[in-house]
Amino acid sequence: MVEIVEQKTPDGPNDPDPAPTAAGRAVVAPQAIDLGSGLTNGTVDRLVDRLSTALRDQHDIVRELSEARADLARRHEEAEAARRRAERTMECLTSFLHALGHDLRAPFVGIDASLQLLDLEAAGLRPDELRARVSETASGVRRTCSYGLSMIADLFELMRTEAGAWRVQPMPVDLLALVREVRALVLPQARAKGLDIAIHLVGSGAGCNEPEIEAFRTDPDRLRQALVNVLANAVKFSDAGVVDIEIARPVAGQCVFRVLDRGPGIAPDALERIFEPFHQSERTAAHAGEGLGLGLAIAERCARLLGGSWTASNREGGGAAFTLTLPEDTHCEPTSSAAPSAGSPAQSTASSRMAGRTLRILVVDDEAAAARLAAHHLRVLGHAVATAASLAEARAALASPSAFDLILADFELPDGDGADMLDLVRGLGNAPVILSSARVCDDMLDRGAAAVVPKPLERAALAATLARVLAGMERRGAEEPSKPR
């Protein structure tokens, strides 16, 4: 029998102290256990349980440490990926800002140079030569301004997508008619380079039948914007031949558009990032003087809003192909207040009715040149026009006995903005208000504006906007735009 002798611990002050150690602590001798007399099955079970618990705790600690290590490694990888993305974004942003600074200055430099030349040459020109020179200079200045404004418009459009300010209004759309409109918009740019744009209906057998694409349900404005940007991009990078745009209906409820250019193609490492904003590939950098390179990013956002997507690839033999796969919107019904698209029956009817009606329109703008231009466009369209340069002048004009059918007001005025104008008109008879602005102010539609038109005003766009506003009024049952006060 093994005998284990138990050493008792001191019970009181009379017991001898344990032997001290060098550290000043007492050393207690190991206790002996009498296996024959003091150990029972219950004691062994308790010891086994305690040992098992300690082992489980140790296993849990090891497992938690392992998970923490894996989580730390994962977080490190995510942080590293975020750092690489931030570095890439900063590089792209630096490149973009450099191009932006150059490109936004270029139009002003060109305009200044043209006006200086006109001023220097005017003194020595005959009247007929001067008229021709003024006309030539004015045309050049307008082209330069249009280029600068298009870049600014791209920036605003990108801001609108980031802010979620774009509206989507699905309606039946004649896709072939829309693509023809897109071609007409980009064709002058193509003709200037000696290019042409061809439209193809693609499908199985004899091809895609026109009836199949006459009532595809989507938002025409966002689709038009996406196709114009990609088609303009294709023209930019093509130097000869024909740029093709294809329409196909491979399956029910889906439409596919392909834009094929004759350019240098896209570098393989740029294919995945070609639709990112501020991304400058070698293909884009070579044409940095032709824009900011935001067109594809805006087109991609348009596609996403419509539930579709763009892809880019290189073509055999050279050039690039951009493919938009678009599902048909079958869920949302158009609201009764939605403005009809250009070319719709409602707009055509309104245009024909407007042709025989003279509207009394108040133009409110503190920029004298902008006010004269708006008044000129409206008078050419057959309307009677009065002008005001501030909210105060507008208030006085609206309080006069002669009522106005409609107000065309600049968004920024010396004594207020578009919201103030809407409040003023609402208190004086509630005539429809069209706001004009070079900035994004679509939120004014929710505040009661009848429409928002971009500045500088174009006569065709202004006429179309007037037609839409009048059509909306007639749909609401108004026989006249407003009633005399």
C-alpha positions as CSV (number, residue, x, y, z in Angstrom):
1,M,0.0,0.0,0.0
2,V,1.2,3.5,-0.9
3,E,1.0,5.8,2.0
4,I,0.6,9.5,1.4
5,V,1.3,11.6,4.5
6,E,-0.7,14.8,4.8
7,Q,1.2,17.8,6.1
8,K,-1.0,20.1,8.1
9,T,-0.9,23.8,7.6
10,P,-0.3,26.0,10.6
11,D,-3.4,26.6,12.7
12,G,-2.4,29.6,14.8
13,P,0.3,31.9,15.9
14,N,2.0,29.1,17.9
15,D,2.6,27.0,14.9
16,P,6.0,27.2,13.3
17,D,6.3,29.4,10.2
18,P,7.1,27.6,6.9
19,A,10.6,28.0,5.7
20,P,10.9,31.3,3.9
21,T,12.2,31.5,0.3
22,A,14.6,34.0,-1.2
23,A,11.6,36.0,-2.4
24,G,10.2,36.1,1.0
25,R,7.3,33.7,0.4
26,A,6.7,30.5,2.2
27,V,7.2,27.2,0.4
28,V,4.4,24.7,1.2
29,A,5.4,21.1,0.8
30,P,3.3,19.0,-1.6
31,Q,0.4,17.4,0.1
32,A,0.3,13.7,0.3
33,I,-2.9,11.8,-0.5
34,D,-3.8,8.5,1.1
35,L,-5.1,6.5,-1.8
36,G,-6.1,3.8,0.5
37,S,-8.1,5.7,3.0
38,G,-9.0,9.3,1.8
39,L,-9.6,8.9,-2.0
40,T,-13.1,7.9,-3.2
41,N,-14.8,7.5,-6.5
42,G,-16.6,10.8,-6.1
43,T,-13.3,12.6,-5.5
44,V,-11.8,11.1,-8.6
45,D,-14.8,12.1,-10.6
46,R,-14.6,15.6,-9.3
47,L,-10.9,15.8,-10.2
48,V,-11.6,14.4,-13.7
49,D,-14.4,17.0,-14.2
50,R,-12.2,19.8,-13.1
51,L,-9.4,18.6,-15.4
52,S,-11.9,18.2,-18.3
53,T,-13.3,21.7,-17.7
54,A,-9.8,23.1,-17.6
55,L,-9.0,21.4,-20.9
56,R,-12.2,22.6,-22.5
57,D,-11.5,26.1,-21.3
58,Q,-8.0,25.9,-22.8
59,H,-9.4,24.5,-26.0
60,D,-11.9,27.4,-26.2
61,I,-9.2,29.9,-25.6
62,V,-7.1,28.4,-28.3
63,R,-10.0,28.4,-30.7
64,E,-10.9,32.1,-29.8
65,L,-7.3,33.1,-30.3
66,S,-7.3,31.3,-33.7
67,E,-10.5,33.0,-34.8
68,A,-9.1,36.4,-33.6
69,R,-6.0,35.8,-35.5
70,A,-8.0,34.9,-38.7
71,D,-10.2,38.0,-38.2
72,L,-7.1,40.2,-37.7
73,A,-5.6,38.8,-40.9
74,R,-8.9,39.4,-42.7
75,R,-9.1,42.9,-41.5
76,H,-5.5,43.5,-42.5
77,E,-6.2,42.3,-46.0
78,E,-9.3,44.5,-46.2
79,A,-7.3,47.5,-44.9
80,E,-4.6,46.8,-47.5
81,A,-7.2,46.5,-50.2
82,A,-8.8,49.8,-49.1
83,R,-5.3,51.4,-49.0
84,R,-4.7,50.3,-52.6
85,R,-8.1,51.6,-53.7
86,A,-7.4,54.9,-52.0
87,E,-4.1,55.2,-53.7
88,R,-5.6,54.4,-57.1
89,T,-8.5,56.8,-56.5
90,M,-6.0,59.5,-55.5
91,E,-4.0,58.9,-58.6
92,C,-7.1,59.0,-60.8
93,L,-8.3,62.1,-59.0
94,T,-4.9,63.9,-59.4
95,S,-5.0,63.0,-63.1
96,F,-8.6,64.2,-63.4
97,L,-8.0,67.5,-61.6
98,H,-5.0,68.1,-63.8
99,A,-7.1,67.5,-66.9
100,L,-10.0,69.5,-65.5
101,G,-7.8,72.5,-64.8
102,H,-6.5,72.4,-68.4
103,D,-9.8,71.6,-70.1
104,L,-11.9,74.2,-68.2
105,R,-9.3,76.9,-69.0
106,A,-9.1,76.0,-72.6
107,P,-12.6,77.4,-73.7
108,F,-11.9,80.7,-72.0
109,V,-8.5,81.0,-73.6
110,G,-10.0,80.3,-77.0
111,I,-12.8,82.8,-76.5
112,D,-10.5,85.5,-75.3
113,A,-8.2,84.9,-78.2
114,S,-11.0,85.1,-80.7
115,L,-12.4,88.3,-79.3
116,Q,-8.9,89.9,-79.1
117,L,-8.3,89.1,-82.8
118,L,-11.7,90.5,-83.7
119,D,-11.0,93.7,-81.9
120,L,-7.5,94.0,-83.5
121,E,-8.8,93.3,-87.0
122,A,-12.1,95.3,-86.9
123,A,-10.5,98.7,-87.5
124,G,-9.1,97.6,-90.9
125,L,-12.1,95.7,-92.3
126,R,-14.7,96.9,-94.7
127,P,-18.4,96.7,-93.4
128,D,-19.1,93.5,-95.4
129,E,-15.8,92.0,-94.2
130,L,-16.6,93.0,-90.6
131,R,-20.0,91.4,-90.7
132,A,-18.5,88.2,-92.1
133,R,-15.7,88.3,-89.5
134,V,-18.2,88.9,-86.6
135,S,-20.4,86.0,-87.8
136,E,-17.3,83.7,-88.0
137,T,-16.1,84.7,-84.6
138,A,-19.5,84.4,-83.0
139,S,-19.8,80.8,-84.5
140,G,-16.4,79.9,-83.1
141,V,-17.2,81.3,-79.7
142,R,-20.5,79.4,-79.5
143,R,-18.7,76.2,-80.4
144,T,-16.1,76.8,-77.7
145,C,-18.8,77.7,-75.1
146,S,-20.7,74.6,-76.1
147,Y,-17.6,72.5,-75.4
148,G,-17.0,74.1,-72.0
149,L,-20.7,73.8,-71.0
150,S,-20.8,70.1,-72.0
151,M,-17.9,69.4,-69.6
152,I,-19.6,71.3,-66.8
153,A,-22.9,69.4,-67.6
154,D,-21.0,66.1,-67.3
155,L,-19.7,67.1,-63.9
156,F,-23.2,68.1,-62.7
157,E,-24.7,64.8,-64.1
158,L,-22.1,62.9,-62.1
159,M,-23.0,64.8,-59.0
160,R,-26.7,64.1,-59.6
161,T,-26.0,60.3,-59.8
162,E,-24.0,60.4,-56.6
163,A,-26.7,62.3,-54.8
164,G,-29.5,60.0,-56.1
165,A,-31.2,63.0,-57.8
166,W,-32.0,61.3,-61.1
167,R,-35.6,60.4,-61.7
168,V,-36.8,57.4,-63.6
169,Q,-40.2,57.4,-65.4
170,P,-40.8,54.3,-67.4
171,M,-43.1,54.5,-70.4
172,P,-43.5,52.7,-73.8
173,V,-40.7,53.8,-76.0
174,D,-40.1,53.3,-79.8
175,L,-36.5,52.2,-79.6
176,L,-35.8,52.6,-83.3
177,A,-37.1,56.2,-83.2
178,L,-35.0,56.9,-80.0
179,V,-31.8,55.5,-81.6
180,R,-32.4,57.6,-84.7
181,E,-32.7,60.6,-82.4
182,V,-29.5,59.7,-80.7
183,R,-27.8,59.4,-84.1
184,A,-29.1,62.8,-85.1
185,L,-27.6,64.3,-81.9
186,V,-24.1,62.9,-82.4
187,L,-24.0,63.0,-86.3
188,P,-22.6,66.6,-86.5
189,Q,-19.7,65.5,-84.3
190,A,-19.1,62.5,-86.6
191,R,-19.5,64.5,-89.8
192,A,-16.8,67.0,-88.6
193,K,-14.4,64.0,-88.5
194,G,-15.6,62.6,-91.9
195,L,-17.4,59.7,-90.2
196,D,-20.9,58.3,-90.5
197,I,-23.2,56.5,-88.1
198,A,-25.2,53.5,-89.2
199,I,-28.1,51.8,-87.4
200,H,-28.7,48.1,-87.7
201,L,-31.6,45.9,-86.5
202,V,-30.1,42.6,-85.5
203,G,-31.9,39.4,-84.7
204,S,-32.5,35.8,-85.7
205,G,-33.5,34.9,-89.2
206,A,-34.4,37.9,-91.3
207,G,-33.6,40.3,-88.4
208,C,-35.3,42.2,-85.7
209,N,-38.8,43.3,-86.7
210,E,-39.6,47.0,-86.1
211,P,-42.9,46.2,-84.3
212,E,-40.9,44.3,-81.7
213,I,-39.1,47.5,-80.6
214,E,-41.9,50.0,-81.0
215,A,-43.3,49.8,-77.4
216,F,-40.4,48.7,-75.2
217,R,-41.0,50.0,-71.7
218,T,-38.2,52.0,-70.1
219,D,-37.2,55.6,-69.3
220,P,-36.4,57.3,-72.6
221,D,-34.4,60.2,-71.1
222,R,-32.0,57.9,-69.2
223,L,-31.7,55.5,-72.2
224,R,-31.1,58.4,-74.6
225,Q,-28.4,59.9,-72.3
226,A,-26.6,56.6,-72.0
227,L,-26.6,55.9,-75.7
228,V,-25.5,59.5,-76.6
229,N,-22.6,59.4,-74.2
230,V,-21.3,56.0,-75.5
231,L,-21.9,56.9,-79.2
232,A,-20.1,60.2,-78.8
233,N,-17.2,58.3,-77.1
234,A,-17.1,55.9,-80.1
235,V,-17.0,58.9,-82.5
236,K,-14.2,60.5,-80.5
237,F,-11.9,57.5,-80.8
238,S,-12.7,56.7,-84.5
239,D,-10.7,58.3,-87.2
240,A,-12.3,56.9,-90.4
241,G,-15.2,54.8,-91.6
242,V,-18.5,54.1,-90.0
243,V,-19.5,53.9,-86.3
244,D,-22.3,51.2,-85.9
245,I,-25.1,51.0,-83.4
246,E,-27.0,47.8,-83.3
247,I,-30.4,47.0,-81.7
248,A,-31.4,43.4,-80.9
249,R,-34.2,41.7,-79.0
250,P,-32.7,38.3,-78.2
251,V,-35.4,37.3,-75.7
252,A,-38.7,38.7,-74.6
253,G,-38.5,41.4,-72.0
254,Q,-34.9,42.4,-73.0
255,C,-33.2,44.6,-75.5
256,V,-29.5,44.8,-76.4
257,F,-27.7,47.7,-77.9
258,R,-24.1,47.5,-79.3
259,V,-22.0,50.5,-80.2
260,L,-19.0,49.6,-82.4
261,D,-16.2,52.0,-83.0
262,R,-13.1,52.0,-85.3
263,G,-10.6,53.2,-82.7
264,P,-7.4,51.8,-81.2
265,G,-9.3,49.5,-78.8
266,I,-8.9,49.4,-75.0
267,A,-5.9,48.1,-73.0
268,P,-6.7,44.8,-71.3
269,D,-6.0,46.2,-67.8
270,A,-8.4,49.1,-68.5
271,L,-11.4,47.0,-69.6
272,E,-12.7,46.4,-66.1
273,R,-12.3,50.1,-65.1
274,I,-13.4,51.8,-68.3
275,F,-16.7,52.9,-66.8
276,E,-15.2,54.3,-63.6
277,P,-15.3,58.1,-63.2
278,F,-12.0,59.9,-63.4
279,H,-10.3,56.8,-64.9
280,Q,-7.8,57.8,-67.5
281,S,-6.6,54.9,-69.7
282,E,-4.0,55.4,-72.5
283,R,-6.9,55.5,-74.9
284,T,-8.5,58.3,-72.9
285,A,-5.3,60.2,-72.2
286,A,-4.5,60.4,-75.9
287,H,-7.7,62.4,-76.4
288,A,-7.6,64.4,-73.1
289,G,-8.3,67.6,-74.9
290,E,-11.7,66.4,-76.1
291,G,-13.4,66.2,-72.7
292,L,-13.2,65.0,-69.1
293,G,-13.8,61.4,-69.8
294,L,-17.0,61.2,-67.7
295,G,-19.3,60.1,-70.5
296,L,-18.9,56.4,-69.9
297,A,-19.3,56.7,-66.2
298,I,-22.6,58.6,-66.7
299,A,-23.7,56.0,-69.2
300,E,-23.0,53.2,-66.7
301,R,-25.0,54.9,-64.0
302,C,-27.9,55.4,-66.4
303,A,-27.9,51.7,-67.2
304,R,-27.9,50.8,-63.5
305,L,-30.9,53.0,-62.9
306,L,-32.7,51.2,-65.7
307,G,-31.7,47.8,-64.3
308,G,-29.2,47.1,-67.1
309,S,-25.5,47.0,-67.5
310,W,-22.7,48.0,-69.9
311,T,-19.8,45.8,-70.9
312,A,-16.8,46.7,-73.0
313,S,-14.6,44.5,-75.2
314,N,-12.1,44.7,-78.0
315,R,-13.1,43.8,-81.6
316,E,-11.1,41.5,-83.8
317,G,-9.2,43.7,-86.3
318,G,-9.3,46.8,-84.1
319,G,-11.8,49.0,-82.4
320,A,-14.0,48.5,-79.3
321,A,-17.5,47.3,-78.7
322,F,-19.8,48.6,-75.9
323,T,-22.8,46.5,-75.1
324,L,-25.9,47.6,-73.1
325,T,-28.2,44.8,-71.9
326,L,-31.4,46.3,-70.8
327,P,-34.5,44.6,-69.2
328,E,-37.9,45.9,-69.9
329,D,-39.6,47.7,-67.0
330,T,-42.9,45.9,-66.4
331,H,-43.6,47.0,-62.9
332,C,-44.1,50.8,-62.8
333,E,-47.0,52.5,-64.5
334,P,-46.4,56.1,-65.7
335,T,-47.9,58.7,-63.5
336,S,-50.5,61.1,-64.8
337,S,-48.2,64.0,-64.1
338,A,-45.3,62.6,-66.0
339,A,-44.1,64.9,-68.8
340,P,-44.4,63.3,-72.2
341,S,-41.2,62.5,-74.0
342,A,-40.0,64.4,-77.0
343,G,-42.0,63.4,-80.1
344,S,-44.9,61.9,-78.1
345,P,-48.5,62.4,-79.2
346,A,-49.2,64.6,-76.3
347,Q,-46.3,66.9,-77.1
348,S,-47.2,67.0,-80.8
349,T,-50.8,67.9,-79.9
350,A,-49.6,70.6,-77.5
351,S,-47.2,72.0,-80.1
352,S,-49.9,72.2,-82.7
353,R,-52.2,74.0,-80.3
354,M,-49.4,76.3,-79.2
355,A,-48.7,77.2,-82.8
356,G,-52.0,79.1,-82.9
357,R,-51.9,80.6,-79.4
358,T,-50.0,83.6,-78.1
359,L,-49.0,83.1,-74.5
360,R,-48.3,86.1,-72.2
361,I,-44.9,85.2,-70.6
362,L,-42.9,87.1,-68.0
363,V,-39.2,86.5,-68.2
364,V,-37.4,87.1,-64.9
365,D,-33.5,87.3,-65.1
366,D,-31.0,89.7,-63.7
367,E,-28.5,89.0,-66.6
368,A,-29.5,91.4,-69.3
369,A,-28.1,89.3,-72.1
370,A,-29.8,86.1,-70.9
371,A,-33.1,88.0,-70.6
372,R,-32.8,89.4,-74.1
373,L,-32.0,85.9,-75.5
374,A,-35.0,84.3,-73.7
375,A,-37.3,87.1,-74.9
376,H,-36.0,86.8,-78.5
377,H,-36.6,83.0,-78.5
378,L,-40.1,83.4,-77.1
379,R,-41.1,86.2,-79.5
380,V,-39.8,84.1,-82.5
381,L,-42.1,81.3,-81.1
382,G,-45.0,83.7,-81.3
383,H,-45.5,84.8,-77.7
384,A,-45.8,88.2,-76.0
385,V,-43.0,88.9,-73.5
386,A,-42.4,91.2,-70.6
387,T,-39.2,91.2,-68.5
388,A,-38.2,91.7,-64.9
389,A,-34.7,91.7,-63.4
390,S,-35.6,90.7,-59.8
391,L,-38.2,89.3,-57.5
392,A,-39.3,92.8,-56.6
393,E,-39.9,93.7,-60.3
394,A,-41.6,90.4,-60.9
395,R,-43.9,91.1,-57.9
396,A,-44.8,94.4,-59.4
397,A,-45.4,93.0,-62.8
398,L,-47.6,90.1,-61.5
399,A,-49.7,92.6,-59.4
400,S,-50.6,94.6,-62.5
401,P,-54.0,94.1,-64.1
402,S,-52.6,92.3,-67.2
403,A,-52.2,88.7,-66.2
404,F,-49.4,86.4,-67.4
405,D,-50.0,82.9,-68.6
406,L,-46.6,81.6,-67.7
407,I,-43.3,82.8,-65.9
408,L,-39.8,81.9,-67.1
409,A,-37.5,82.7,-64.3
410,D,-33.8,82.3,-63.6
411,F,-33.1,80.2,-60.5
412,E,-30.6,82.7,-59.0
413,L,-31.8,86.3,-58.6
414,P,-30.4,89.2,-56.7
415,D,-33.1,89.1,-54.0
416,G,-34.1,85.4,-54.0
417,D,-34.0,82.0,-55.7
418,G,-36.3,79.6,-57.4
419,A,-38.1,78.7,-54.2
420,D,-38.8,82.3,-53.5
421,M,-40.2,82.8,-57.0
422,L,-42.5,79.8,-56.6
423,D,-43.8,81.2,-53.3
424,L,-44.4,84.6,-54.9
425,V,-46.3,83.2,-57.8
426,R,-48.3,80.9,-55.6
427,G,-49.5,83.8,-53.6
428,L,-50.4,85.9,-56.7
429,G,-52.4,83.5,-58.9
430,N,-50.3,80.3,-59.2
431,A,-49.3,80.6,-62.9
432,P,-47.0,77.9,-64.1
433,V,-43.3,78.6,-63.5
434,I,-40.4,77.3,-65.6
435,L,-37.1,77.8,-63.9
436,S,-33.9,78.2,-66.0
437,S,-30.5,77.5,-64.5
438,A,-27.0,76.5,-65.2
439,R,-27.0,74.5,-61.9
440,V,-28.9,71.3,-60.9
441,C,-32.2,72.3,-59.3
442,D,-34.5,69.4,-60.1
443,D,-35.7,69.4,-56.5
444,M,-37.7,72.5,-57.5
445,L,-40.1,70.1,-59.4
446,D,-41.2,68.8,-56.0
447,R,-41.7,72.4,-54.8
448,G,-44.1,73.1,-57.6
449,A,-42.1,74.2,-60.7
450,A,-43.7,73.2,-63.9
451,A,-40.3,72.4,-65.5
452,V,-36.6,73.2,-65.3
453,V,-34.6,74.1,-68.4
454,P,-30.8,74.4,-68.6
455,K,-29.0,77.6,-69.4
456,P,-27.9,78.9,-71.9
457,L,-31.4,78.5,-73.4
458,E,-31.8,76.8,-76.8
459,R,-34.9,77.6,-78.8
460,A,-35.8,74.0,-79.6
461,A,-35.4,72.9,-76.0
462,L,-37.4,75.9,-74.8
463,A,-40.2,75.2,-77.3
464,A,-40.3,71.5,-76.3
465,T,-40.5,72.5,-72.6
466,L,-43.4,74.9,-73.3
467,A,-45.2,72.2,-75.1
468,R,-44.8,69.7,-72.2
469,V,-46.0,72.3,-69.7
470,L,-49.0,73.2,-71.8
471,A,-49.8,69.5,-72.4
472,G,-49.7,68.9,-68.7
473,M,-52.1,71.8,-68.0
474,E,-54.5,70.5,-70.7
475,R,-54.4,67.0,-69.2
476,R,-55.5,68.5,-65.9
477,G,-58.5,70.0,-67.6
478,A,-57.4,73.6,-67.8
479,E,-58.8,75.3,-70.9
480,E,-56.4,78.3,-70.4
481,P,-52.9,78.3,-68.9
482,S,-54.1,80.8,-66.3
483,K,-57.1,83.0,-65.6
484,P,-57.0,86.8,-65.7
485,R,-56.9,88.5,-62.3
